[in-house]
Amino acid sequence: MSDFKQCITLAITGASGVQYAIRLLEILVAENIQVLVMISKAAQVVAATETALKLPSRAAEQQSYLTEVFNAAPGQIKVFAKEQWMAPVASGSGSPNTMVVCPCSTGSLSAIATGASNNLIERAADVVLKERKKLILVPREAPYSEIHLEHMLKLTRMGAVILPASPGFYHQPQSIADLVDFVVARILSQIGLEQNLVKSWGSEYLQTKGDNEDG
């Protein structure tokens, strides 16, 4: 039996905002969750542009690199190549109950909405949808075209969660990291994990046991 709390699929595609995926992966590892990771070629380019990560090109090397960077337990991070069709995420019998595509490029959004399944990321998302499991898509684009919006509506009707990388400001962020944490906190909530990155709206008004009620 696995020593991990649960298993989650994380796909990183070629939209700006790879920082969200990095922070999410960091937290999932710290929470003792096994993460099945897929990284598109475009995402590797974006990561090299936006971050200091030096991702190798091959999946096996990426797995070793991410395991070291995040101090993950052996086997906690599994990285699969785009045509690794024997990966568990390629079948309903092996796919985890939750998949996050973060960030989700509009190209990936389109492929997932139309069931293209041209690579493992697209197939994994297709499996999650057909099995009625939870699919969370984190697009980062501006503005959205009618095509993008139609695909989002279609996927929402299929049961997917569209969670745009649109940080709020009511928590008075003081850094870029605070903005990243806002979006990651929303993803964690959708996954069903408790988070302390950002206070919930109105949390200061929630009564604890023994408090006196007004009136």
N, C-alpha and C positions, 0 to 999 in steps of 0.2 A: 504494500500500500504506500502511496506517495506521502511524503512528509510535508507537502505544500498544502496551504489552505484551500486553494482552488487553482484552476488553470484558465487563462484568458489569452485570446489571440489578439495580437497588435500588428497591424499593417501600417507601414509608413510609406506614403506616396509623395510624388514630386510637387507638392504645393509649398509655398512659403509657410514657415511656422513649425519647422521640425523641432524647435525648442519645446513645444507642447508635448511631443512624443517622448523626448528625452526625459523631461520631468515626470511624465506619467510612468515611464519605465522605471525610473529611479524609485518612485513611491511604491509601485507594485512589488518590486524586488524587496524593498524594506518591509513590506507587509507579508512577506513569505508566500507570495503568489508566483506560480510558474507562468512564464510568458512565452508563447509561441510567436516568434517575430518573423515578419517578411518585410524586406526593404527593397523598393523598386530602384532601378538604375537612376531615374530622375531624382529620387529622394537622396541618393548618395551624393549627387551633384549639389543639391540644395544644402545638405548637411555640411559639405566642404565650404560652401559659400557663406553660410549663416553662423556656423559654430566652429569651435576648435577641435571637434571630433575628427579623427583620422580613420574613417571607416575603411577597412580593406574591401576589395572587390568581391571576394568569394565568401559564400555563406558560412562555411566552416570557420574561416578566419574572423569573420564578423562576430560569430558566436563567442570565440575565445576572447576577442577584444572587448565586447560588451560585458562579458562575465567578469573580466578584470576591472574595467572602468567602474562598474556598479557593485563590485565586491559580492557578486551573486554566488549562491551555493552551486555546487556541481549539478548540472542538469536543470538549473532553474530557468535559464534563458536558452531557448532552442531557436536557432535561425534556419529558415528554409529558403532555398533558391526558387526562382520564379517558375521553374518547370520540374520541381521535385514532387511529382504527382503521388508518390507513396506517403507523403506527409499526412499526419492525422487530420489536418484541417481540410483535406480534399474530399473527405467523406463524412456523411451524416453520422456514421457509427463511431467516429473518432474525434469529431470537432467539438471544441469547448462550447459551453453554453453562451458565452459572450465574446463578441468580436468588436474591436475598435479600429477604425481606419482614421489615423491622425498623423499629420493632416491628410485630408482627402482632396486630391486634385479633382478638377472638374472632368478630366479625362477618365479617372477612375470612377467618379460619380456616374458618368454616362455608361461606362461598361457594366457597372453593377446594376444599374437601372434596367438595362436591356439584356442582362444575363449572358454577356459575351463569353466570360470564362476563358479568356485567351491566355491567362497566366494564373499562378497559384493564388495571388491576392484576390483576383476576380472570382475564381472558383470557390475560394474559402467563403467569400461574402455570399455567393449564390447558395452554398450549402447552408449557411446560417439562416437565410431567408426561407429556403424550402423546408427546413426543419422547425420553423417557427421559433427560432432562438433569438437572442438579442443582438442586433447590429446597430452600432453607434458610429455615425459618420460625422467627421469634423472638417467641414469645408472652410477654406480661407481664400476668398476671392472677393473682388469689389470692382465694379458693380456686378451683380448677377444678371446674366442674359435670360431671356424667356426660356431658352433651352435648359439652362441650369435649374431654373425654378420649376419647370415641368418635371425634370428628373427628380428633384427633391420631393415634389408633391407625390409623384408616382411611388417613390420609395417609402414615404411616410404612410401611404395607403397600404403598402405591403407589410408595415409593422416596424420599419426601421426608424431610428431616432436621428433626426438631423440637428446637430448641435454646432452651429457656426462658431468659429474662433473669434467671438466678439466679447472681449472682456468688459465688465462693468467697472464703475468708478465709485460706487457708494461705500466701498471699504477704504477709500482714500489711499490708493496705491502710491508707494514712495519709490518704486523701482520697476524695471522691466520684469524682474522676477515676480513681483507682486501681480502684474498683469497676467503673466503666464500661469501663476497659481490659481487665479480666478477661473480660468477656462478648465484647467486640470481638475479643480474642485468640482465643477459641474459634471465632468466626465466620471469622476469617482462616484458621485451621487447616482448617476445613471447606472453605473455598474452595480451599485448597491453596497458600496464600501463607505464606512464612516470616514470623514475627513476633518482636519482642523486647520486647513490652509486658509480658509476664509470663513468668517462668521456668517451663519445663516441670517437672512433678512428678518429683523424683529426678534432675534434670539434673546435679546436683553429683556424682553417682556414676558418670556416664558417662565411660568411659575414652577418652582421646585417644591417637592413635598415638604409641607410644614410652613410654607409661606402663607401670609395672610392675603386673602382676596380682597380686592377693592369692593367697597359697598358693604 
